[in-house]
Amino acid sequence: MTSGTSVWTAIGLTVAGCYAVKLLGLSVPAGLLERPVVKRLAALVPIALLAALTALQTFGTDQLKLVLDARSAGLAAAAVALLLRAPFLVVVGAAVAVTAVLRAITGT
């Protein structure tokens, strides 16, 4: 039963933390949010986070080293499709197809 208690403790702490962050965001003065620097940063943070997530999921492993495998080829295929101004579904389809074919060939 100890593991169940620790899970509920973690859930409670997560809930409290999320509520505190939301409360902190609501208590920021509106004048601070209207500054041009804050607006630029708010526009760029999601892009940076998405790029970091993509890089980590594409090149990362659980041993903290970079790997070039089928995921990297899929990302490259998506980049080429984007450069050719393909529609979003074609970009995703190209990435999936290249990754699947390479995984089928290499057996990973």
C-alpha positions, 0 to 999 in steps of 0.5 A: 500500500506504500506505493499507492500512497506515494502515487497519490502524494505525487499526484497531490503535489503535481496538482498543487504545483499546477495550481500555484503556477496558474495563480502566479500567471494570473497575478502578474501585472498586465503592464508587465505582459504588454512590454515588447520584450515579454511579447517577443519571448512569449512568441518564441518560447513555444517554438524553442520548446517544440524544437528541443522536444523534436531534437530530443526525441529524434537524436536522444537515447536513454544512455545520454548519447546522440544517435543517427537512426531511422528517426533521423532519416524521417526528420530529414524527409520531413524537412525536405518535404517542408522545403518543397512546400508540401502540405502538412499531411504529406510532410508527416506521411513522408517522415512516417514512410521513410522511418518505417522503410528504414526500420524494416530494412535495418530490423530496428 
